[in-house]
């Protein structure tokens, strides 16, 4: 019994010190305490708090947020530590390694507001950013076939996104600082 108690006592410390990966979130403010907020538009992976492992992508997004908000705020990237290995064991995770049929269906369903599948704590995969938005739109409108859209998406350099869609998963993010984009 003593061993089990000791192990349970140490577990939260292991979460903190086994960082795993660094994630970034671009916004017009520092986000030290992320929250799940309903969006007023549809996004690639649906509802959630969006992060990436790519600092440049987060910087670019922070600048877009300021532009979309008529210059309110300051382009800021918040940085977090996240133990992805533990999360993959504890949570319901949807993970796409690359754009494929399932990824395309998931993105299209979310962007069109028609997704009715399972809910996940974490969603990980390529981001359909502004560089590939046209390809997705052409596919959604029937101009491009599924095969052509996937082929075009695979030749583009796609960044990643890690989306936290539950309070449980979001609780594993550890804020570690921020920077103002210059």
Secondary structure, DSSP 8 states (H G I E B T S, - for coil): -HHHHHHHHHHHHHHHH--BEEEEEEESS--SS------SS--TT-SSEEEBS-HHHHHHHHHHHHHHTTT-S--EEEEEEE-HHHHHHHS-EEE-SS--HHHHHHHHHHHTT---S---SEEEEE---HHHHHHHHHHHTTSS-HHHHHHHHHHS---EEEEE-SHHHHTT-EEEEEEE--
